[in-house]
Amino acid sequence: MLLERDEVLDMAAAAAASARAGSGRWVLLSAPVAGRGRSTALEAIVRQQADGDTMRIGRARGVPEETAFPFGLVRQLFPDDEAVPFSALAGPDEQRLFHGLVTRLARSAAERPALLAVDDLHLADEQSRRWIGYLARRLADIPVLLVLTECADPSGPAPFPPATGVSVALPALSVSAVVRLARAAGLDQQSTVTCVEAGAGNPTLVRALVADLADGPLPLLPSARPRGRYRDAIADWLRREADPCLRHTCIAVAVAAEGGTPADPALLHRLAGLCPSGRPPGERSVRRLSRLLSHPFAREAVLAAAEPQEVAALHTRIAELLDENGAPATAVASRLLHLDRPGEPWMTRTLAEAAEEALRAGRPAESAGYLRHALSGPLDPQRRAALALRLGALELPNNATAAIRRLHTGLDLHTCHRERATAATALSAALVAGRDPDTALRVLRQASLVADGDELVQVLQTLGALVSSHDNDAWRGAVAGLRALAPTAPPAIEPLVCGLITEYEAGAGLCSAAEALARVRPRLAAPVDPRLRTAWLGSAATLLQWADCLEEARKLAALCLPVPPVPPDLTDVGLQCLLSVRAEAALWAGEFDRVIAENAPLVEATAGQGVRLPHLAAMVATARRETGRRAEAWEAVALVGPSGSDSSWEWNELGYTRALLHAADGDWQAALDDYLACGAGQSAHDFVSPVATPWRSGAALALVRLGRREEARELAEEELRHARTWGTPRTVGRALRAYAAAVGGKLALGSLTEGAELLRTSPAPVELAETLVDLGRAHLEAGNGRKGRDTLREAHTVAQRLAGPVRVPGDPAGGPGADGRPAGRLLDLTEQALRGGGVRNRNGGHTLTSAERRVAELAAAGHTNAQISSALCLTRRTVETHLTNAYRKLRIARRTQLVAAL
């Protein structure tokens, strides 16, 4: 099917009629790029004039392989004429040959008009082109139609006398013509769009795409290679392109536009130095080729057909030009990635800079790619070691085995003792993240054996003590070593020494929160060795958090932790501590959505990759439990797998969380088992204080549920004793609640009253809500209905504050409950207590259920029943039922009264 070429055929028919009448004509079909259908149009003209056998047909075609052979194309037109030589002739001899050939052609045409069809004239040898011009100038008096095709810019001057012929520019196919071709082949809408965009109106490419897509849809990924026919059509075009500058320009446009960025004409102009002919590409050619290669399929096809060294040279030159013009390092480095290896120092420097740029932008995978490529180039050992350490830190969350191997390489390459010490601390932190603290400690000990200077040895010893906190046996010995070091520790090391000793004593029940704060706060202003800064801040933040100074602890974490989406560096053991502090401080403050948003991506990304983060997983699971998503909470616990032989304190935290989940599921025996297992792990760590994992309180509550009050009372009394030693309202109030559950009666009422008073002054909303519920129920049981009801209402208010506003799709994002649900556990707990106590609200109606309140709040915010139904995944009838109940309980009649009533 020849589309949109009727005008060409009509023009050729008129010229043929003139030739048959004795006045020869020439018709030149030209197009600026291959594939416009020159050969197809030529064949159509030949078929048109061959009908009726009124013209004798002669054919010739230029081919790249014969361009250097004189008279090759002429010999195709006169195959039996032995006068056509195989070598170039001098001026007069060439003229005699030209005259003789035209004379013989005229004599033959006088008997029967002739049509000479010459395809791809631009590939003909120079002598044949001159004869064609000689013939065109003499056509007026002989019955010959000369039809030629040429790949050339139609806007240029006509190569033959205009008096005897015409040049016809073959335009690109219109969109409607491409759509007709695609629909005729039965292609769907998406495939038709691909034909329009990737075909660029080029008939050859469009037909190739139609044929390829008829076999099934092509991949939509920009990097996907097109199928054979389309790719082969472009490869054939490049192979047959005689003009090296045009071919080079095409490849340069494809290379420059790789990645989807349009080619910069100025940049392409400067790439002309690599063109074999040395001629810069014209602006018109650049624009035309840019349109053709705007689709990734076309670019991939050109790049697949180009020589690898040609593409590499272009990428190198583009990178050089971008670097000279001050482009961002990532723009330059993206070009260098296409080279087998960076061969010059500036390339590796640029790749390293690009890695930092990408990391600052929150693209760690891209950053790691730049560093891997930099490491394939020529580097001195120290530079290679530094880049290996940096790459290891980036690879750690996603592939612990590869990262640790990379960090080992960096350690082995360093020869300077101080740099080896830095590499050893990074490797040890990675091993801790990989749950191998024994090897981590061995690495630090080996580094300290070869370290020069007492101060460096003490730095490694102190960091080793921090790592030892992940091992029960090593921790005690490390603390003993710190106590011996403390009197003589240099001022820049002493804060961390003091902080770690205080952490041990706090956990062992040997100091109070007030004493810990008295040690930490003055030292925050002291200068600290830079190698210990994050470790010291991690220790200080831990103690501040335990002392309920949550905002101070979070500020210390914010000093060092990167802002998302930049990932934290897990090869820094201090940052690992600060991650834990940031997560737990947010959890204690009741910011459950923040805990999930900040930590769930890291926990999920590292799962199964060799890095296990039990404490962060515990925080995420607990936050999900609080928001009522227990199934997702169990998933977070399962992600980190079993602890194996690892005795880190982090597994005790995870065991405590597992117990909380069992309790939420009502499996009190399983909860008790996990609480006791957590306690055994903490005791092995000399950690008896309830500041981190109040396992005795949890176990006491479980024992009460199981009817074993005496055992519950023993644990609760021990818990309360340790809690009073530490002395923060959170720990004491929490312990008093467990004690009240164990003892019951008037003692319980007094303990809960004391606990509530303490917790009202602390940043412990979760513990406060739980204690107020128990206190309200205790008042009701004691016959003090008014106090009980007021206390339960207070508990409900605290739970609502934690839940935050209900949101629906389309509302501004952010804040708790942004997924459309308020925090569930405490709200459900307080609402059940209100219903169980028969408590009415201030309006005299019964308190709304959580579902009724969610629906009522959305209605008060102006949402329709249909929107509420969609947001909460409820049927319209259910929404209407909840609203009816809410109106009755609130004693209102209209939707407009909801705001005031709520």
Secondary structure, 3 states (H helix, E strand, C coil): CCCCCHHHHHHHHHHHHHHHCCCCEEEEEEECCCCCCHHHHHHHHHHHHHCCCCCEEEEEECCHHHCCCCCHHHHHHCCCCCCCCCCCCCHHHHHHHHHHHHHHHHHHHHHCCEEEEEECHHHCCHHHHHHHHHHHCCHHHCCEEEEEEEECCCCCCCCCCHHHEEEEECCCCCHHHHHHHHHHCCCCHHHHHHHHHHHCCCHHHHHHHHHHHHCCCCCCCCCCCCCHHHHHHHHHHHHHCCCHHHHHHHHHHHHHCCCCCCCCHHHHHHHHHHCCCCCCCCHHHHHHHHHHCCCHHHHHHHHHHCCHHHHHHHHHHHHHHHHHCCCCHHHHHHHHCCCCCCCCHHHHHHHHHHHHHHHHCCCHHHHHHHHHHHHCCCCCHHHHHHHHHHHHHHHCCCCHHHHHHHHHHHHHHCCCHHHHHHHHHHHHHHHHHCCCHHHHHHHHHHHHHHCCCHHHHHHHHHHHHHHHCCCHHHHHHHHHHHHHHHHHCCCCCHHHHHHHHHHHHHHCCCCCHHHHHHHHHHHCCCCCCHHHHHHHHHHHHHHHHHCCCHHHHHHHHHHHCCCCCCCCCCCCHHHHHHHHHHHHHHHHCCCHHHHHHHHHHHHHHHCCCCCCCHHHHHHHHHHHHHCCCHHHHHHHHHHCCCCCCCCCHHHHHHHHHHHHHHHHCCCHHHHHHHHHHHHHHHHHCCCCCCCCCCHHHHHHHHHHHCCCHHHHHHHHHHHHHHHHHHCCHHHHHHHHHHHHHHHCHHHHHHHHHHHHHHHCCCCCHHHHHHHHHHHHHHHHHCCCHHHHHHHHHHHHHHHHHHHCCCCCCCCCCCCCCCCCCCCCHHHHHHHHHHHHCCCECCCCCECCCHHHHHHHHHHHCCCCHHHHHHHHCCCHHHHHHHHHHHHHHHCCCCHHHHHHHC
